[in-house]
Amino acid sequence: MSGALVAAVARTVPWRALGAGAAVGLLLVALPRLSDGPPGPWLALTLLRAAALAFALGLTFLLDDPARHLTTPVTTPRWVRTGLRLALVAPPAALWWTASLALVPHSVRPPVGAVTLEAGATAALALAAAATAVRLTDEPQPGPSVAAAVLTTATLGALVIPARWTLLAATGDPRWAAAHERWGVLLGAGVVAWGVCMPEPVRKFQPVRRLRTRP
């Protein structure tokens, strides 16, 4: 892979949207430090989950490309360009999540592995939604609509999922282990959906036009 390709793809990454999501996430996690005492375990876990969602909303813009219709005929396959975008974003995302965890006091920090699984699944589902939008539509910048759909789905899911199937169990809750088994399933589903939607569409989706005939 040439350095010119890496540089060209790096210029198309929506760093501002990603940076905004990361900044909002860090701000949420850091808010309790402005108070007199450390947050409780439930608040710390909730803020980490909110931070993960904020960063995932930034990730929904990852595949936005104003020049999409110009780059479609290029020799480099779309799955290579898309994979390279993800590879460029992965290291900063890992550093961001490490910083988010570090901002939570050790005494109230939830199990790192479990909450990282939640964050990874949330990011994978956001990326899968963005890839699906690119795969099934001709919209060059589906990020705003995908972000709105992800936020709406996350909000409704938290409200309508039955308690026995909850994904948002508290630390120490008997449903904690089962909830994270479901998070693992969601992570796998997001990765599979991302992989399926990586190649170029076989054909463009175009509206069917009715032919008018003279009487």
PyMOL CGO cylinders between C-alpha atoms (Angstrom):
from pymol import cmd
from pymol.cgo import CYLINDER

trace = [
    CYLINDER, 0.00, 0.00, 0.00, 1.55, 3.28, -1.13, 0.3, 1, 1, 1, 1, 1, 1,
    CYLINDER, 1.55, 3.28, -1.13, 2.06, 6.30, 1.08, 0.3, 1, 1, 1, 1, 1, 1,
    CYLINDER, 2.06, 6.30, 1.08, 0.19, 8.40, -1.47, 0.3, 1, 1, 1, 1, 1, 1,
    CYLINDER, 0.19, 8.40, -1.47, -2.94, 6.29, -0.99, 0.3, 1, 1, 1, 1, 1, 1,
    CYLINDER, -2.94, 6.29, -0.99, -2.68, 6.55, 2.79, 0.3, 1, 1, 1, 1, 1, 1,
    CYLINDER, -2.68, 6.55, 2.79, -2.30, 10.32, 2.59, 0.3, 1, 1, 1, 1, 1, 1,
    CYLINDER, -2.30, 10.32, 2.59, -5.19, 10.65, 0.15, 0.3, 1, 1, 1, 1, 1, 1,
    CYLINDER, -5.19, 10.65, 0.15, -7.51, 8.58, 2.33, 0.3, 1, 1, 1, 1, 1, 1,
    CYLINDER, -7.51, 8.58, 2.33, -6.41, 10.42, 5.49, 0.3, 1, 1, 1, 1, 1, 1,
    CYLINDER, -6.41, 10.42, 5.49, -7.52, 13.70, 3.91, 0.3, 1, 1, 1, 1, 1, 1,
    CYLINDER, -7.52, 13.70, 3.91, -11.02, 12.31, 3.37, 0.3, 1, 1, 1, 1, 1, 1,
    CYLINDER, -11.02, 12.31, 3.37, -11.51, 11.17, 6.98, 0.3, 1, 1, 1, 1, 1, 1,
    CYLINDER, -11.51, 11.17, 6.98, -14.02, 13.48, 8.74, 0.3, 1, 1, 1, 1, 1, 1,
    CYLINDER, -14.02, 13.48, 8.74, -11.69, 14.31, 11.62, 0.3, 1, 1, 1, 1, 1, 1,
    CYLINDER, -11.69, 14.31, 11.62, -13.87, 17.19, 12.83, 0.3, 1, 1, 1, 1, 1, 1,
    CYLINDER, -13.87, 17.19, 12.83, -16.91, 14.98, 13.39, 0.3, 1, 1, 1, 1, 1, 1,
    CYLINDER, -16.91, 14.98, 13.39, -14.77, 12.34, 15.09, 0.3, 1, 1, 1, 1, 1, 1,
    CYLINDER, -14.77, 12.34, 15.09, -13.06, 14.98, 17.22, 0.3, 1, 1, 1, 1, 1, 1,
    CYLINDER, -13.06, 14.98, 17.22, -16.41, 16.45, 18.24, 0.3, 1, 1, 1, 1, 1, 1,
    CYLINDER, -16.41, 16.45, 18.24, -17.69, 13.05, 19.36, 0.3, 1, 1, 1, 1, 1, 1,
    CYLINDER, -17.69, 13.05, 19.36, -14.49, 12.37, 21.27, 0.3, 1, 1, 1, 1, 1, 1,
    CYLINDER, -14.49, 12.37, 21.27, -14.54, 15.81, 22.94, 0.3, 1, 1, 1, 1, 1, 1,
    CYLINDER, -14.54, 15.81, 22.94, -18.17, 15.42, 24.06, 0.3, 1, 1, 1, 1, 1, 1,
    CYLINDER, -18.17, 15.42, 24.06, -17.37, 11.96, 25.43, 0.3, 1, 1, 1, 1, 1, 1,
    CYLINDER, -17.37, 11.96, 25.43, -14.40, 13.18, 27.45, 0.3, 1, 1, 1, 1, 1, 1,
    CYLINDER, -14.40, 13.18, 27.45, -16.42, 16.13, 28.75, 0.3, 1, 1, 1, 1, 1, 1,
    CYLINDER, -16.42, 16.13, 28.75, -19.17, 13.81, 29.97, 0.3, 1, 1, 1, 1, 1, 1,
    CYLINDER, -19.17, 13.81, 29.97, -16.73, 11.57, 31.82, 0.3, 1, 1, 1, 1, 1, 1,
    CYLINDER, -16.73, 11.57, 31.82, -14.88, 14.53, 33.32, 0.3, 1, 1, 1, 1, 1, 1,
    CYLINDER, -14.88, 14.53, 33.32, -17.99, 16.34, 34.61, 0.3, 1, 1, 1, 1, 1, 1,
    CYLINDER, -17.99, 16.34, 34.61, -18.03, 14.65, 38.05, 0.3, 1, 1, 1, 1, 1, 1,
    CYLINDER, -18.03, 14.65, 38.05, -14.50, 15.97, 38.71, 0.3, 1, 1, 1, 1, 1, 1,
    CYLINDER, -14.50, 15.97, 38.71, -16.02, 19.45, 38.91, 0.3, 1, 1, 1, 1, 1, 1,
    CYLINDER, -16.02, 19.45, 38.91, -18.07, 18.40, 41.95, 0.3, 1, 1, 1, 1, 1, 1,
    CYLINDER, -18.07, 18.40, 41.95, -16.88, 18.04, 45.53, 0.3, 1, 1, 1, 1, 1, 1,
    CYLINDER, -16.88, 18.04, 45.53, -16.74, 14.23, 45.65, 0.3, 1, 1, 1, 1, 1, 1,
    CYLINDER, -16.74, 14.23, 45.65, -16.23, 11.31, 43.27, 0.3, 1, 1, 1, 1, 1, 1,
    CYLINDER, -16.23, 11.31, 43.27, -19.26, 9.96, 41.39, 0.3, 1, 1, 1, 1, 1, 1,
    CYLINDER, -19.26, 9.96, 41.39, -21.07, 6.83, 42.48, 0.3, 1, 1, 1, 1, 1, 1,
    CYLINDER, -21.07, 6.83, 42.48, -20.51, 3.56, 40.62, 0.3, 1, 1, 1, 1, 1, 1,
    CYLINDER, -20.51, 3.56, 40.62, -23.80, 3.82, 38.71, 0.3, 1, 1, 1, 1, 1, 1,
    CYLINDER, -23.80, 3.82, 38.71, -23.13, 7.41, 37.59, 0.3, 1, 1, 1, 1, 1, 1,
    CYLINDER, -23.13, 7.41, 37.59, -19.58, 6.53, 36.52, 0.3, 1, 1, 1, 1, 1, 1,
    CYLINDER, -19.58, 6.53, 36.52, -20.85, 3.59, 34.45, 0.3, 1, 1, 1, 1, 1, 1,
    CYLINDER, -20.85, 3.59, 34.45, -23.64, 5.67, 32.91, 0.3, 1, 1, 1, 1, 1, 1,
    CYLINDER, -23.64, 5.67, 32.91, -21.26, 8.46, 31.92, 0.3, 1, 1, 1, 1, 1, 1,
    CYLINDER, -21.26, 8.46, 31.92, -18.86, 5.97, 30.30, 0.3, 1, 1, 1, 1, 1, 1,
    CYLINDER, -18.86, 5.97, 30.30, -21.76, 4.51, 28.33, 0.3, 1, 1, 1, 1, 1, 1,
    CYLINDER, -21.76, 4.51, 28.33, -22.83, 7.99, 27.26, 0.3, 1, 1, 1, 1, 1, 1,
    CYLINDER, -22.83, 7.99, 27.26, -19.26, 8.78, 26.22, 0.3, 1, 1, 1, 1, 1, 1,
    CYLINDER, -19.26, 8.78, 26.22, -19.11, 5.60, 24.13, 0.3, 1, 1, 1, 1, 1, 1,
    CYLINDER, -19.11, 5.60, 24.13, -22.35, 6.57, 22.42, 0.3, 1, 1, 1, 1, 1, 1,
    CYLINDER, -22.35, 6.57, 22.42, -21.09, 10.10, 21.73, 0.3, 1, 1, 1, 1, 1, 1,
    CYLINDER, -21.09, 10.10, 21.73, -17.95, 8.73, 20.07, 0.3, 1, 1, 1, 1, 1, 1,
    CYLINDER, -17.95, 8.73, 20.07, -20.02, 6.20, 18.11, 0.3, 1, 1, 1, 1, 1, 1,
    CYLINDER, -20.02, 6.20, 18.11, -22.15, 9.05, 16.76, 0.3, 1, 1, 1, 1, 1, 1,
    CYLINDER, -22.15, 9.05, 16.76, -18.94, 10.63, 15.48, 0.3, 1, 1, 1, 1, 1, 1,
    CYLINDER, -18.94, 10.63, 15.48, -18.03, 7.32, 13.84, 0.3, 1, 1, 1, 1, 1, 1,
    CYLINDER, -18.03, 7.32, 13.84, -21.24, 7.36, 11.81, 0.3, 1, 1, 1, 1, 1, 1,
    CYLINDER, -21.24, 7.36, 11.81, -19.58, 10.10, 9.70, 0.3, 1, 1, 1, 1, 1, 1,
    CYLINDER, -19.58, 10.10, 9.70, -16.51, 7.96, 8.96, 0.3, 1, 1, 1, 1, 1, 1,
    CYLINDER, -16.51, 7.96, 8.96, -17.67, 6.90, 5.48, 0.3, 1, 1, 1, 1, 1, 1,
    CYLINDER, -17.67, 6.90, 5.48, -18.91, 10.32, 4.38, 0.3, 1, 1, 1, 1, 1, 1,
    CYLINDER, -18.91, 10.32, 4.38, -17.22, 11.26, 1.12, 0.3, 1, 1, 1, 1, 1, 1,
    CYLINDER, -17.22, 11.26, 1.12, -18.40, 14.32, -0.87, 0.3, 1, 1, 1, 1, 1, 1,
    CYLINDER, -18.40, 14.32, -0.87, -16.42, 12.99, -3.86, 0.3, 1, 1, 1, 1, 1, 1,
    CYLINDER, -16.42, 12.99, -3.86, -17.91, 9.50, -3.64, 0.3, 1, 1, 1, 1, 1, 1,
    CYLINDER, -17.91, 9.50, -3.64, -19.26, 9.47, -7.19, 0.3, 1, 1, 1, 1, 1, 1,
    CYLINDER, -19.26, 9.47, -7.19, -15.89, 10.57, -8.52, 0.3, 1, 1, 1, 1, 1, 1,
    CYLINDER, -15.89, 10.57, -8.52, -13.90, 7.93, -6.63, 0.3, 1, 1, 1, 1, 1, 1,
    CYLINDER, -13.90, 7.93, -6.63, -16.15, 4.99, -7.53, 0.3, 1, 1, 1, 1, 1, 1,
    CYLINDER, -16.15, 4.99, -7.53, -14.34, 4.26, -10.85, 0.3, 1, 1, 1, 1, 1, 1,
    CYLINDER, -14.34, 4.26, -10.85, -10.83, 4.24, -9.29, 0.3, 1, 1, 1, 1, 1, 1,
    CYLINDER, -10.83, 4.24, -9.29, -8.78, 1.04, -9.37, 0.3, 1, 1, 1, 1, 1, 1,
    CYLINDER, -8.78, 1.04, -9.37, -8.46, 0.76, -5.58, 0.3, 1, 1, 1, 1, 1, 1,
    CYLINDER, -8.46, 0.76, -5.58, -11.51, -1.19, -4.31, 0.3, 1, 1, 1, 1, 1, 1,
    CYLINDER, -11.51, -1.19, -4.31, -13.85, 0.57, -1.93, 0.3, 1, 1, 1, 1, 1, 1,
    CYLINDER, -13.85, 0.57, -1.93, -13.29, -2.07, 0.77, 0.3, 1, 1, 1, 1, 1, 1,
    CYLINDER, -13.29, -2.07, 0.77, -9.58, -1.18, 0.77, 0.3, 1, 1, 1, 1, 1, 1,
    CYLINDER, -9.58, -1.18, 0.77, -10.27, 2.53, 1.10, 0.3, 1, 1, 1, 1, 1, 1,
    CYLINDER, -10.27, 2.53, 1.10, -12.87, 1.91, 3.79, 0.3, 1, 1, 1, 1, 1, 1,
    CYLINDER, -12.87, 1.91, 3.79, -10.62, -0.46, 5.72, 0.3, 1, 1, 1, 1, 1, 1,
    CYLINDER, -10.62, -0.46, 5.72, -7.82, 2.09, 5.56, 0.3, 1, 1, 1, 1, 1, 1,
    CYLINDER, -7.82, 2.09, 5.56, -10.10, 4.76, 7.02, 0.3, 1, 1, 1, 1, 1, 1,
    CYLINDER, -10.10, 4.76, 7.02, -10.87, 2.46, 9.92, 0.3, 1, 1, 1, 1, 1, 1,
    CYLINDER, -10.87, 2.46, 9.92, -7.18, 1.63, 10.40, 0.3, 1, 1, 1, 1, 1, 1,
    CYLINDER, -7.18, 1.63, 10.40, -6.34, 5.34, 10.57, 0.3, 1, 1, 1, 1, 1, 1,
    CYLINDER, -6.34, 5.34, 10.57, -9.04, 6.00, 13.17, 0.3, 1, 1, 1, 1, 1, 1,
    CYLINDER, -9.04, 6.00, 13.17, -8.42, 2.94, 15.37, 0.3, 1, 1, 1, 1, 1, 1,
    CYLINDER, -8.42, 2.94, 15.37, -5.27, 4.19, 17.21, 0.3, 1, 1, 1, 1, 1, 1,
    CYLINDER, -5.27, 4.19, 17.21, -6.76, 7.58, 18.18, 0.3, 1, 1, 1, 1, 1, 1,
    CYLINDER, -6.76, 7.58, 18.18, -9.96, 5.80, 19.24, 0.3, 1, 1, 1, 1, 1, 1,
    CYLINDER, -9.96, 5.80, 19.24, -8.00, 3.45, 21.50, 0.3, 1, 1, 1, 1, 1, 1,
    CYLINDER, -8.00, 3.45, 21.50, -6.15, 6.39, 23.06, 0.3, 1, 1, 1, 1, 1, 1,
    CYLINDER, -6.15, 6.39, 23.06, -9.42, 8.24, 23.55, 0.3, 1, 1, 1, 1, 1, 1,
    CYLINDER, -9.42, 8.24, 23.55, -11.04, 5.30, 25.33, 0.3, 1, 1, 1, 1, 1, 1,
    CYLINDER, -11.04, 5.30, 25.33, -7.97, 4.83, 27.53, 0.3, 1, 1, 1, 1, 1, 1,
    CYLINDER, -7.97, 4.83, 27.53, -8.17, 8.50, 28.52, 0.3, 1, 1, 1, 1, 1, 1,
    CYLINDER, -8.17, 8.50, 28.52, -11.91, 8.16, 29.23, 0.3, 1, 1, 1, 1, 1, 1,
    CYLINDER, -11.91, 8.16, 29.23, -11.29, 5.23, 31.56, 0.3, 1, 1, 1, 1, 1, 1,
    CYLINDER, -11.29, 5.23, 31.56, -8.44, 7.08, 33.27, 0.3, 1, 1, 1, 1, 1, 1,
    CYLINDER, -8.44, 7.08, 33.27, -10.76, 10.00, 34.06, 0.3, 1, 1, 1, 1, 1, 1,
    CYLINDER, -10.76, 10.00, 34.06, -12.97, 7.71, 36.15, 0.3, 1, 1, 1, 1, 1, 1,
    CYLINDER, -12.97, 7.71, 36.15, -11.67, 7.29, 39.72, 0.3, 1, 1, 1, 1, 1, 1,
    CYLINDER, -11.67, 7.29, 39.72, -10.39, 3.78, 40.34, 0.3, 1, 1, 1, 1, 1, 1,
    CYLINDER, -10.39, 3.78, 40.34, -12.73, 3.31, 43.32, 0.3, 1, 1, 1, 1, 1, 1,
    CYLINDER, -12.73, 3.31, 43.32, -15.85, 3.60, 41.14, 0.3, 1, 1, 1, 1, 1, 1,
    CYLINDER, -15.85, 3.60, 41.14, -14.47, 2.42, 37.79, 0.3, 1, 1, 1, 1, 1, 1,
    CYLINDER, -14.47, 2.42, 37.79, -16.57, -0.46, 36.36, 0.3, 1, 1, 1, 1, 1, 1,
    CYLINDER, -16.57, -0.46, 36.36, -14.87, -3.66, 35.12, 0.3, 1, 1, 1, 1, 1, 1,
    CYLINDER, -14.87, -3.66, 35.12, -12.70, -2.44, 32.27, 0.3, 1, 1, 1, 1, 1, 1,
    CYLINDER, -12.70, -2.44, 32.27, -13.14, -5.48, 30.05, 0.3, 1, 1, 1, 1, 1, 1,
    CYLINDER, -13.14, -5.48, 30.05, -16.91, -5.47, 30.28, 0.3, 1, 1, 1, 1, 1, 1,
    CYLINDER, -16.91, -5.47, 30.28, -17.39, -1.76, 29.67, 0.3, 1, 1, 1, 1, 1, 1,
    CYLINDER, -17.39, -1.76, 29.67, -14.86, -1.87, 26.83, 0.3, 1, 1, 1, 1, 1, 1,
    CYLINDER, -14.86, -1.87, 26.83, -16.94, -4.64, 25.25, 0.3, 1, 1, 1, 1, 1, 1,
    CYLINDER, -16.94, -4.64, 25.25, -19.96, -2.34, 25.44, 0.3, 1, 1, 1, 1, 1, 1,
    CYLINDER, -19.96, -2.34, 25.44, -18.03, 0.52, 23.83, 0.3, 1, 1, 1, 1, 1, 1,
    CYLINDER, -18.03, 0.52, 23.83, -16.70, -1.76, 21.09, 0.3, 1, 1, 1, 1, 1, 1,
    CYLINDER, -16.70, -1.76, 21.09, -20.13, -3.12, 20.28, 0.3, 1, 1, 1, 1, 1, 1,
    CYLINDER, -20.13, -3.12, 20.28, -21.61, 0.39, 20.19, 0.3, 1, 1, 1, 1, 1, 1,
    CYLINDER, -21.61, 0.39, 20.19, -18.88, 1.53, 17.79, 0.3, 1, 1, 1, 1, 1, 1,
    CYLINDER, -18.88, 1.53, 17.79, -19.27, -1.58, 15.61, 0.3, 1, 1, 1, 1, 1, 1,
    CYLINDER, -19.27, -1.58, 15.61, -23.02, -1.08, 15.29, 0.3, 1, 1, 1, 1, 1, 1,
    CYLINDER, -23.02, -1.08, 15.29, -22.56, 2.59, 14.39, 0.3, 1, 1, 1, 1, 1, 1,
    CYLINDER, -22.56, 2.59, 14.39, -20.01, 1.68, 11.72, 0.3, 1, 1, 1, 1, 1, 1,
    CYLINDER, -20.01, 1.68, 11.72, -22.29, -1.07, 10.41, 0.3, 1, 1, 1, 1, 1, 1,
    CYLINDER, -22.29, -1.07, 10.41, -25.15, 1.43, 10.11, 0.3, 1, 1, 1, 1, 1, 1,
    CYLINDER, -25.15, 1.43, 10.11, -22.92, 3.84, 8.19, 0.3, 1, 1, 1, 1, 1, 1,
    CYLINDER, -22.92, 3.84, 8.19, -21.68, 1.06, 5.88, 0.3, 1, 1, 1, 1, 1, 1,
    CYLINDER, -21.68, 1.06, 5.88, -25.23, -0.09, 5.24, 0.3, 1, 1, 1, 1, 1, 1,
    CYLINDER, -25.23, -0.09, 5.24, -26.29, 3.43, 4.28, 0.3, 1, 1, 1, 1, 1, 1,
    CYLINDER, -26.29, 3.43, 4.28, -23.38, 3.71, 1.84, 0.3, 1, 1, 1, 1, 1, 1,
    CYLINDER, -23.38, 3.71, 1.84, -24.07, 0.25, 0.43, 0.3, 1, 1, 1, 1, 1, 1,
    CYLINDER, -24.07, 0.25, 0.43, -27.80, 0.73, -0.16, 0.3, 1, 1, 1, 1, 1, 1,
    CYLINDER, -27.80, 0.73, -0.16, -27.96, 4.38, -1.20, 0.3, 1, 1, 1, 1, 1, 1,
    CYLINDER, -27.96, 4.38, -1.20, -26.15, 6.80, -3.46, 0.3, 1, 1, 1, 1, 1, 1,
    CYLINDER, -26.15, 6.80, -3.46, -25.94, 9.46, -0.73, 0.3, 1, 1, 1, 1, 1, 1,
    CYLINDER, -25.94, 9.46, -0.73, -22.31, 10.67, -0.50, 0.3, 1, 1, 1, 1, 1, 1,
    CYLINDER, -22.31, 10.67, -0.50, -22.71, 12.01, 3.06, 0.3, 1, 1, 1, 1, 1, 1,
    CYLINDER, -22.71, 12.01, 3.06, -25.20, 9.85, 4.99, 0.3, 1, 1, 1, 1, 1, 1,
    CYLINDER, -25.20, 9.85, 4.99, -23.56, 10.65, 8.34, 0.3, 1, 1, 1, 1, 1, 1,
    CYLINDER, -23.56, 10.65, 8.34, -26.19, 13.06, 9.76, 0.3, 1, 1, 1, 1, 1, 1,
    CYLINDER, -26.19, 13.06, 9.76, -29.13, 10.77, 9.02, 0.3, 1, 1, 1, 1, 1, 1,
    CYLINDER, -29.13, 10.77, 9.02, -27.25, 7.69, 10.26, 0.3, 1, 1, 1, 1, 1, 1,
    CYLINDER, -27.25, 7.69, 10.26, -26.26, 9.49, 13.48, 0.3, 1, 1, 1, 1, 1, 1,
    CYLINDER, -26.26, 9.49, 13.48, -29.89, 10.47, 14.08, 0.3, 1, 1, 1, 1, 1, 1,
    CYLINDER, -29.89, 10.47, 14.08, -31.01, 6.87, 13.48, 0.3, 1, 1, 1, 1, 1, 1,
    CYLINDER, -31.01, 6.87, 13.48, -28.36, 5.47, 15.84, 0.3, 1, 1, 1, 1, 1, 1,
    CYLINDER, -28.36, 5.47, 15.84, -29.22, 7.96, 18.58, 0.3, 1, 1, 1, 1, 1, 1,
    CYLINDER, -29.22, 7.96, 18.58, -32.95, 7.28, 18.21, 0.3, 1, 1, 1, 1, 1, 1,
    CYLINDER, -32.95, 7.28, 18.21, -32.42, 3.51, 18.25, 0.3, 1, 1, 1, 1, 1, 1,
    CYLINDER, -32.42, 3.51, 18.25, -30.21, 3.69, 21.34, 0.3, 1, 1, 1, 1, 1, 1,
    CYLINDER, -30.21, 3.69, 21.34, -32.74, 5.86, 23.19, 0.3, 1, 1, 1, 1, 1, 1,
    CYLINDER, -32.74, 5.86, 23.19, -35.75, 3.74, 22.28, 0.3, 1, 1, 1, 1, 1, 1,
    CYLINDER, -35.75, 3.74, 22.28, -33.84, 0.54, 22.99, 0.3, 1, 1, 1, 1, 1, 1,
    CYLINDER, -33.84, 0.54, 22.99, -33.06, 1.68, 26.52, 0.3, 1, 1, 1, 1, 1, 1,
    CYLINDER, -33.06, 1.68, 26.52, -36.75, 2.44, 27.07, 0.3, 1, 1, 1, 1, 1, 1,
    CYLINDER, -36.75, 2.44, 27.07, -38.55, -0.49, 25.43, 0.3, 1, 1, 1, 1, 1, 1,
    CYLINDER, -38.55, -0.49, 25.43, -36.26, -3.50, 25.94, 0.3, 1, 1, 1, 1, 1, 1,
    CYLINDER, -36.26, -3.50, 25.94, -37.78, -5.70, 28.69, 0.3, 1, 1, 1, 1, 1, 1,
    CYLINDER, -37.78, -5.70, 28.69, -35.89, -5.72, 31.98, 0.3, 1, 1, 1, 1, 1, 1,
    CYLINDER, -35.89, -5.72, 31.98, -34.94, -9.38, 31.63, 0.3, 1, 1, 1, 1, 1, 1,
    CYLINDER, -34.94, -9.38, 31.63, -33.20, -8.58, 28.31, 0.3, 1, 1, 1, 1, 1, 1,
    CYLINDER, -33.20, -8.58, 28.31, -31.57, -5.37, 29.42, 0.3, 1, 1, 1, 1, 1, 1,
    CYLINDER, -31.57, -5.37, 29.42, -28.19, -4.37, 28.03, 0.3, 1, 1, 1, 1, 1, 1,
    CYLINDER, -28.19, -4.37, 28.03, -27.66, -1.69, 30.67, 0.3, 1, 1, 1, 1, 1, 1,
    CYLINDER, -27.66, -1.69, 30.67, -27.25, -3.75, 33.81, 0.3, 1, 1, 1, 1, 1, 1,
    CYLINDER, -27.25, -3.75, 33.81, -25.47, -2.18, 36.76, 0.3, 1, 1, 1, 1, 1, 1,
    CYLINDER, -25.47, -2.18, 36.76, -22.25, -3.51, 38.24, 0.3, 1, 1, 1, 1, 1, 1,
    CYLINDER, -22.25, -3.51, 38.24, -23.15, -6.24, 40.69, 0.3, 1, 1, 1, 1, 1, 1,
    CYLINDER, -23.15, -6.24, 40.69, -26.54, -6.82, 39.09, 0.3, 1, 1, 1, 1, 1, 1,
    CYLINDER, -26.54, -6.82, 39.09, -27.29, -10.55, 38.60, 0.3, 1, 1, 1, 1, 1, 1,
    CYLINDER, -27.29, -10.55, 38.60, -28.03, -9.73, 34.93, 0.3, 1, 1, 1, 1, 1, 1,
    CYLINDER, -28.03, -9.73, 34.93, -24.53, -8.30, 34.38, 0.3, 1, 1, 1, 1, 1, 1,
    CYLINDER, -24.53, -8.30, 34.38, -22.99, -11.46, 32.86, 0.3, 1, 1, 1, 1, 1, 1,
    CYLINDER, -22.99, -11.46, 32.86, -26.00, -12.22, 30.64, 0.3, 1, 1, 1, 1, 1, 1,
    CYLINDER, -26.00, -12.22, 30.64, -26.12, -8.60, 29.45, 0.3, 1, 1, 1, 1, 1, 1,
    CYLINDER, -26.12, -8.60, 29.45, -22.51, -8.77, 28.34, 0.3, 1, 1, 1, 1, 1, 1,
    CYLINDER, -22.51, -8.77, 28.34, -23.11, -12.01, 26.50, 0.3, 1, 1, 1, 1, 1, 1,
    CYLINDER, -23.11, -12.01, 26.50, -25.66, -10.07, 24.49, 0.3, 1, 1, 1, 1, 1, 1,
    CYLINDER, -25.66, -10.07, 24.49, -23.16, -7.25, 24.01, 0.3, 1, 1, 1, 1, 1, 1,
    CYLINDER, -23.16, -7.25, 24.01, -20.78, -9.84, 22.55, 0.3, 1, 1, 1, 1, 1, 1,
    CYLINDER, -20.78, -9.84, 22.55, -23.47, -10.98, 20.10, 0.3, 1, 1, 1, 1, 1, 1,
    CYLINDER, -23.47, -10.98, 20.10, -24.09, -7.38, 19.08, 0.3, 1, 1, 1, 1, 1, 1,
    CYLINDER, -24.09, -7.38, 19.08, -20.37, -6.83, 18.53, 0.3, 1, 1, 1, 1, 1, 1,
    CYLINDER, -20.37, -6.83, 18.53, -20.21, -9.86, 16.26, 0.3, 1, 1, 1, 1, 1, 1,
    CYLINDER, -20.21, -9.86, 16.26, -23.32, -8.78, 14.37, 0.3, 1, 1, 1, 1, 1, 1,
    CYLINDER, -23.32, -8.78, 14.37, -21.88, -5.31, 13.82, 0.3, 1, 1, 1, 1, 1, 1,
    CYLINDER, -21.88, -5.31, 13.82, -18.59, -6.68, 12.50, 0.3, 1, 1, 1, 1, 1, 1,
    CYLINDER, -18.59, -6.68, 12.50, -20.37, -9.09, 10.13, 0.3, 1, 1, 1, 1, 1, 1,
    CYLINDER, -20.37, -9.09, 10.13, -22.69, -6.36, 8.82, 0.3, 1, 1, 1, 1, 1, 1,
    CYLINDER, -22.69, -6.36, 8.82, -19.69, -4.07, 8.29, 0.3, 1, 1, 1, 1, 1, 1,
    CYLINDER, -19.69, -4.07, 8.29, -17.90, -6.80, 6.31, 0.3, 1, 1, 1, 1, 1, 1,
    CYLINDER, -17.90, -6.80, 6.31, -20.95, -7.57, 4.17, 0.3, 1, 1, 1, 1, 1, 1,
    CYLINDER, -20.95, -7.57, 4.17, -21.41, -3.91, 3.25, 0.3, 1, 1, 1, 1, 1, 1,
    CYLINDER, -21.41, -3.91, 3.25, -17.74, -3.20, 2.47, 0.3, 1, 1, 1, 1, 1, 1,
    CYLINDER, -17.74, -3.20, 2.47, -17.69, -4.14, -1.27, 0.3, 1, 1, 1, 1, 1, 1,
    CYLINDER, -17.69, -4.14, -1.27, -19.03, -1.94, -4.02, 0.3, 1, 1, 1, 1, 1, 1,
    CYLINDER, -19.03, -1.94, -4.02, -22.75, -2.37, -4.74, 0.3, 1, 1, 1, 1, 1, 1,
    CYLINDER, -22.75, -2.37, -4.74, -23.44, -4.77, -7.60, 0.3, 1, 1, 1, 1, 1, 1,
    CYLINDER, -23.44, -4.77, -7.60, -25.71, -2.18, -9.18, 0.3, 1, 1, 1, 1, 1, 1,
    CYLINDER, -25.71, -2.18, -9.18, -26.89, 1.29, -8.37, 0.3, 1, 1, 1, 1, 1, 1,
    CYLINDER, -26.89, 1.29, -8.37, -30.29, 1.68, -6.77, 0.3, 1, 1, 1, 1, 1, 1,
    CYLINDER, -30.29, 1.68, -6.77, -32.29, 3.92, -9.03, 0.3, 1, 1, 1, 1, 1, 1,
    CYLINDER, -32.29, 3.92, -9.03, -35.97, 4.81, -8.90, 0.3, 1, 1, 1, 1, 1, 1,
    CYLINDER, -35.97, 4.81, -8.90, -38.16, 3.11, -11.46, 0.3, 1, 1, 1, 1, 1, 1,
    CYLINDER, -38.16, 3.11, -11.46, -39.59, 5.57, -13.90, 0.3, 1, 1, 1, 1, 1, 1,
    CYLINDER, -39.59, 5.57, -13.90, -42.85, 4.92, -15.65, 0.3, 1, 1, 1, 1, 1, 1,
    CYLINDER, -42.85, 4.92, -15.65, -42.79, 5.34, -19.39, 0.3, 1, 1, 1, 1, 1, 1,
    CYLINDER, -42.79, 5.34, -19.39, -45.43, 7.64, -20.71, 0.3, 1, 1, 1, 1, 1, 1,
    CYLINDER, -45.43, 7.64, -20.71, -47.10, 6.58, -23.92, 0.3, 1, 1, 1, 1, 1, 1,
    CYLINDER, -47.10, 6.58, -23.92, -49.23, 8.68, -26.15, 0.3, 1, 1, 1, 1, 1, 1,
    CYLINDER, -49.23, 8.68, -26.15, -52.89, 7.69, -26.37, 0.3, 1, 1, 1, 1, 1, 1,
]
cmd.load_cgo(trace, "trace")
